[in-house]
């Protein structure tokens, strides 16, 4: 019997790297001359980051620092979903940044169809928030990854390929 190979397609990020990036941002905000007195609060929750600060200019600066630190820690900027700023108590500004994780059902179906249209000899199954691509030939799986990498440019989430065996 021929061996079967597979890999998983997921959309995830390293949470510890995000925690480290937030720590770096808080340190930089407390030390930078232009941000020191803004009383900026950055709160990391399970699925979102909340920034409360003095004004729109400070909020933009903190957002830029967030993207810069995330990039340095090899986190994709596609994981951040910036919502519109709202006013908070005490003449302050609040912004929520949702963290994107997992493949939605619609996206999983679209990616599955893209692979199956190109390669007939692989099976693609949706498993919760991930895709499992399996086949008898490693070259076909490599081609499937190539197809997904080309598609990734037009997606608003990052993709990772795990458990390649």
Secondary structure, DSSP 8 states (H G I E B T S, - for coil): ----EEEEEE----HHHHHHHHHHHHHHHHH-TTTGGG--EEEE-SSEEEEEESSHHHHHHHHHHHHHHHHHTT--GGGEEE---EEETTTEEEEEEEE--S--HHHHHHHHHHHHHH-SSEEEEEETTEEEEEES-HHHHHHHHHHHHHHHTTSSS--EEE---
